[in-house]
Structures are given as C-alpha cells and as structure tokens.
C-alpha cells in the first residue's frame, strides 16, 4: 500500500517467458495501464532530443504506441526542454481516450 509498486510484467501487462528455447509473450493477468499508471521510459537521449518517438523500439516503442505518439516526429517541447542529459526525467501527462490524462 505504498506509493510505488514494482511489478514483474511489462508496460502493457504482459510478461516475456522462454519456453522450449523460444521467446513467447503471454498475458500476465494485469489489466491495461490506467490514469494512475506512470511509465519510466528507457529511451536514450538521442530519441528525446533528436529523432523522436517515431524511431524508437523495444519497451519505448510499446509505451509510445499505447500513448498514441508513436508516429510523432518529436516529443512535446516541455519534455525536450527538461530532458537535456542522461538521468534527467520529466513528468508529462498525455491525454487518453475517455478524457483522462
């Protein structure tokens, strides 16, 4: 019942498991992220400052698809202004379907 809950599944409630030497994505039983979910994006600085969400892969790609910014050429200006070196972060709420942020 703390402010932070660490879980063993990915950003969209899935867990990657290895079965018979092959990777397979399975549902872990977690629901889709909601308005109380915060993502810590692992994107490199070059994506934040230069190439934008469009060119990201891996976990960042999944986050951007969920947020609806995957095809954007650049991040929002407040994000670019705040994240100017590795290790920096910026809270930014993206509007979601149904009026949530």
Secondary structure as GFF3:
##gff-version 3
##sequence-region A 1 101
A	DSSP	beta_strand	14	19	.	.	.	ID=ss1
A	DSSP	beta_strand	22	27	.	.	.	ID=ss2
A	DSSP	alpha_helix	45	46	.	.	.	ID=ss3
A	DSSP	pi_helix	47	51	.	.	.	ID=ss4
A	DSSP	three_ten_helix	53	55	.	.	.	ID=ss5
A	DSSP	alpha_helix	58	67	.	.	.	ID=ss6
A	DSSP	alpha_helix	77	82	.	.	.	ID=ss7
A	DSSP	three_ten_helix	97	99	.	.	.	ID=ss8
###
